């Protein structure tokens, strides 16, 4: 980076407007008031869906793991000559 680019960068930083702590808190409260919180029903439905999906995925991966474990056991028994 050239010295000229570095100087422009520093000048650019100085041109940023500073906000007082009180103004910052006011802006944060204003933005927080725009948040749309989910209803209790939406939260409950989402929790139920998470439980259902994790159960289904757990069963799927359990079945997949069991299948591949069975395949490996069969291959090992063939390799031992049984």
N, C-alpha and C positions, 0 to 999 in steps of 0.2 A: 504494500500500500504506500502510495507516495505521501510526502509531507502535505501536499495540497489537499489530498483526499482526507487525510487525518484531521486537518484543520477544519474542513467543511463538516466533517462528522461531529467534531466537538461543537462547532457553532450550531449545528442542527440540534444537538442535545440541549443547548441553552435556550433554544426557542420554544421548548415544550412548556406549556402553561402549567404552573403548579397549583394544586388544589389544597385548600386548607382542610384540616382534619374534620371540622364541622360540616363543610360542604361535601366532603367525601362520604361521611356517614349519611347525610341527607340523600345523596345519590344512591347509596347502597340500599337504603330503605325504599326509595322510589322504585328501584329495579326489583327488589324482593316483593313488592306489592303486585308485580305483574305475574308472579309465579302462579300457575294453576295447579293446586294440589289435588291428588286423586281422592275420590270419595271412599268411604269405608268399603262399599260393595266392590269397587274397582280393585282395591288393595286385596280384598279377600279372594276375588276371582283370579287375580294374578298369582297369589300364593298357592291356590289350588292347582293352577296350571303348572306352576313350577314343580310341585310335588308329583303330579301325574307324569310330567315329562322326565323328571329325574328317575322315577320308578321304571318307566318304560326303557330309558337308556340303560339303567342298571341291569334290567333283565336281558336286554339285547347283548350287552357286553359280557354278562355272565354266560349266556348261551354260546356266544362266539368263542369265549375263552375255553369253555368246556369242550366244544367241538374240536378246536385246535389241539387241546390237551389230549383228547381221544386219538386224533390223527397221529400225534407224536408218539403216544404209547404204542399204537399199532405198528408204526415204522420201527420203533426200537425193538419191539418183540420180533418183527421180521428179521432185523439185523442180528438178533441173538439166536435165531434159528428155531424159535418155538412155534 
